[in-house]
Amino acid sequence: VSPVFRPMGDAPFVQHGVIMYLDELLGKGRSAVGSVRVFGTLCSVDLAACRAVIEHRGVQLSVDTSQLVNHFFSEGKLLQFIGEFSMDSVIGPILRARVMRDLDGIDLEMFDRALQAKREFEAEAMGHR
């Protein structure tokens, strides 16, 4: 079973991306393999190789953009990617993106507070099961 599709009855479905900061994702290493949602500022892009590099809080991640079509990449933009994270034995940590969206203009302080509240709620809800 691939990390993207998991059987649900007879029909497969696409896993949602767990929201993670780049430092959290890379800190977990191999244990973080799976569907994730990350964001960062686009540092560089190589259209021929279908590779981009994003950065957030001093941490960088390589992104495979081969599944993204009709997207315009502009260095310096704040972007969010949803995809599958893995530790490649040759190129290291990489996100194979299947969704990209522009986050320019988002209030990152408010995003941080909302994510913290979401995590606290989920931890509390899991504690009551």
Phi, psi and chi 1 to 4 in degrees:
 res  aa     phi    psi   chi1   chi2   chi3   chi4
   1 VAL       -  126.0  177.5      -      -      -
   2 SER   -74.2  162.2   78.4      -      -      -
   3 PRO   -67.7  -18.3   20.6  -27.4      -      -
   4 VAL   -84.0  -45.7  178.0      -      -      -
   5 PHE  -110.2  134.2  -62.7  103.2      -      -
   6 ARG  -129.5  135.2 -172.8 -176.4  -49.9  156.4
   7 PRO   -64.2  137.8   14.5  -19.6      -      -
   8 MET  -137.4   94.4 -177.6  174.8  168.1      -
   9 GLY    70.0 -126.9      -      -      -      -
  10 ASP   -97.4  -10.5  -69.9  -24.4      -      -
  11 ALA  -110.5  133.9      -      -      -      -
  12 PRO   -78.1  159.4   27.4  -31.5      -      -
  13 PHE  -139.3  158.6   69.4   96.5      -      -
  14 VAL   -87.7  129.8  177.9      -      -      -
  15 GLN   -68.7  145.6  -69.7 -179.1  -42.4      -
  16 HIS   -72.5  160.5   73.5  -74.4      -      -
  17 GLY   -93.5  123.5      -      -      -      -
  18 VAL   -71.3  126.5  175.6      -      -      -
  19 ILE   -70.7  123.6  -58.1  170.3      -      -
  20 MET  -141.5  147.2  -62.0 -175.4   80.8      -
  21 TYR   -80.8  154.8  -67.1  105.7      -      -
  22 LEU   -58.6  -40.6  -65.0 -178.3      -      -
  23 ASP   -65.4  -35.2   58.4  -19.4      -      -
  24 GLU   -65.9  -46.7  -65.3  172.6  -35.2      -
  25 LEU   -60.6  -50.4  179.0   63.9      -      -
  26 LEU   -73.7  -24.6  -64.8  174.8      -      -
  27 GLY   -69.8  -26.8      -      -      -      -
  28 LYS   -83.6  -19.3  -67.8 -172.6 -177.3  -66.2
  29 GLY    57.1 -131.3      -      -      -      -
  30 ARG   -63.4  -25.1  -69.7 -169.6 -175.0  -79.7
  31 SER   -73.0  -11.9   67.4      -      -      -
  32 ALA   -92.3    7.4      -      -      -      -
  33 VAL   -59.6  130.8  171.3      -      -      -
  34 GLY   146.5 -168.5      -      -      -      -
  35 SER   -82.7  122.6 -171.3      -      -      -
  36 VAL  -134.3  162.7  -62.9      -      -      -
  37 ARG  -125.6  117.9 -176.9 -177.1  -38.1 -174.5
  38 VAL  -130.8  162.5  -63.5      -      -      -
  39 PHE  -141.1  158.4   67.0   91.0      -      -
  40 GLY  -177.0  169.7      -      -      -      -
  41 THR   -81.6  133.2  -57.8      -      -      -
  42 LEU   -70.6  115.2 -176.3   61.9      -      -
  43 CYS   -89.8  -42.4  -62.9      -      -      -
  44 SER  -155.6  157.8   64.1      -      -      -
  45 VAL  -145.1  137.9   62.1      -      -      -
  46 ASP  -120.9   97.4 -179.0  -17.5      -      -
  47 LEU   -63.8  -36.6  -63.9  175.6      -      -
  48 ALA   -65.4  -38.2      -      -      -      -
  49 ALA   -91.6   -3.6      -      -      -      -
  50 CYS    56.2   47.9  -64.5      -      -      -
  51 ARG  -131.3  142.2  -70.0  -78.7 -172.7  -90.1
  52 ALA  -135.7  159.3      -      -      -      -
  53 VAL  -126.4  127.4  174.7      -      -      -
  54 ILE  -113.7  157.9   58.4  171.1      -      -
  55 GLU  -138.7  139.8 -178.8  -89.0  -28.3      -
  56 HIS  -148.2  126.8 -176.8   67.1      -      -
  57 ARG    54.5   39.5  -63.2 -179.4 -178.4  163.0
  58 GLY    81.7    2.7      -      -      -      -
  59 VAL  -110.5  134.7  178.1      -      -      -
  60 GLN  -113.2  151.9  -68.0 -171.7  -17.3      -
  61 LEU  -141.1  137.6  176.8   64.3      -      -
  62 SER   -84.2  137.8 -175.7      -      -      -
  63 VAL  -124.0  126.6  179.8      -      -      -
  64 ASP   -83.9  117.0  174.9  -15.7      -      -
  65 THR  -103.4   13.9   60.8      -      -      -
  66 SER   -63.3  -24.2   61.2      -      -      -
  67 GLN   -88.5   -5.1  -65.5 -177.3   41.7      -
  68 LEU   -94.0  122.6  -56.1  174.8      -      -
  69 VAL  -118.6  149.8  -66.3      -      -      -
  70 ASN    57.6   38.7  -60.6  -36.4      -      -
  71 HIS  -112.7  142.2  -76.3  -72.8      -      -
  72 PHE  -101.6  125.0  177.5   74.2      -      -
  73 PHE  -104.0  124.5  -64.7   95.3      -      -
  74 SER  -128.5  116.6  179.7      -      -      -
  75 GLU   -56.3  140.8  -68.4 -179.7   13.4      -
  76 GLY    95.0  -11.6      -      -      -      -
  77 LYS   -78.3  145.8  -75.1 -105.5 -163.3 -144.9
  78 LEU   -86.9  119.4 -178.1   62.4      -      -
  79 LEU  -125.3  149.6  -58.7  173.7      -      -
  80 GLN  -115.0  138.5 -177.8  178.0   65.0      -
  81 PHE  -125.2  140.8  -66.1   92.8      -      -
  82 ILE  -117.1  130.5  -57.8  173.1      -      -
  83 GLY  -178.0 -167.4      -      -      -      -
  84 GLU  -103.2  124.7  -79.1   51.5   60.7      -
  85 PHE   -94.7  138.5  175.5   78.0      -      -
  86 SER  -151.3  163.3   63.5      -      -      -
  87 MET  -102.3  100.8  -64.4  -66.2  -73.0      -
  88 ASP   -79.3  134.4 -173.2  -77.4      -      -
  89 SER   -66.7  -21.5   60.8      -      -      -
  90 VAL   -97.7  -50.0  175.8      -      -      -
  91 ILE  -101.0   -4.5   56.7  177.6      -      -
  92 GLY    86.7 -154.3      -      -      -      -
  93 PRO   -66.6  134.6   18.9  -25.0      -      -
  94 ILE  -149.2  145.9 -171.4  160.4      -      -
  95 LEU  -108.4  123.0  179.5   73.0      -      -
  96 ARG   -92.9   95.0  -72.5  174.6  172.4   73.7
  97 ALA   -73.4  139.1      -      -      -      -
  98 ARG  -118.1  -15.2   56.7 -175.4  151.1   81.8
  99 VAL  -140.3  139.6  176.3      -      -      -
 100 MET  -136.2  141.3 -179.1 -171.5   89.3      -
 101 ARG  -144.3  151.7   71.2  178.3 -175.1  162.4
 102 ASP   -81.8  127.2 -172.5  -27.3      -      -
 103 LEU  -110.9    9.3  -67.3 -175.8      -      -
 104 ASP   -53.3  133.8  -90.1   -6.0      -      -
 105 GLY    95.7  -10.5      -      -      -      -
 106 ILE   -70.5  143.4 -167.8  171.3      -      -
 107 ASP   -82.9  100.3 -177.5  -23.3      -      -
 108 LEU   -66.4  -30.9  -72.2  179.2      -      -
 109 GLU   -65.3  -42.9 -176.5  178.1  -33.7      -
 110 MET   -67.1  -39.1 -178.1   63.6   72.9      -
 111 PHE   -59.4  -46.3  177.5   89.0      -      -
 112 ASP   -59.2  -44.2  -70.8  -18.2      -      -
 113 ARG   -65.7  -42.2  -69.4 -179.2   15.1 -146.4
 114 ALA   -65.2  -41.5      -      -      -      -
 115 LEU   -64.9  -40.0 -179.4   56.9      -      -
 116 GLN   -62.7  -43.9 -179.2   62.4   34.1      -
 117 ALA   -63.5  -41.1      -      -      -      -
 118 LYS   -61.2  -45.9  175.4 -174.8 -177.6  -64.7
 119 ARG   -64.2  -40.8  -71.5  176.5  172.3  178.1
 120 GLU   -63.8  -43.4  -71.7  171.4    5.1      -
 121 PHE   -61.4  -46.4  172.6   77.7      -      -
 122 GLU   -63.9  -39.4  -71.3  173.1  -18.6      -
 123 ALA   -64.5  -42.1      -      -      -      -
 124 GLU   -66.0  -43.2 -175.7  178.0  -43.0      -
 125 ALA   -63.2  -40.2      -      -      -      -
 126 MET   -67.7  -30.3  -67.2  -59.3  -72.2      -
 127 GLY   -70.2  -20.1      -      -      -      -
 128 HIS   -96.0    8.6  -72.7  118.5      -      -
 129 ARG   -91.9      -  -71.9 -172.5  171.6 -171.7
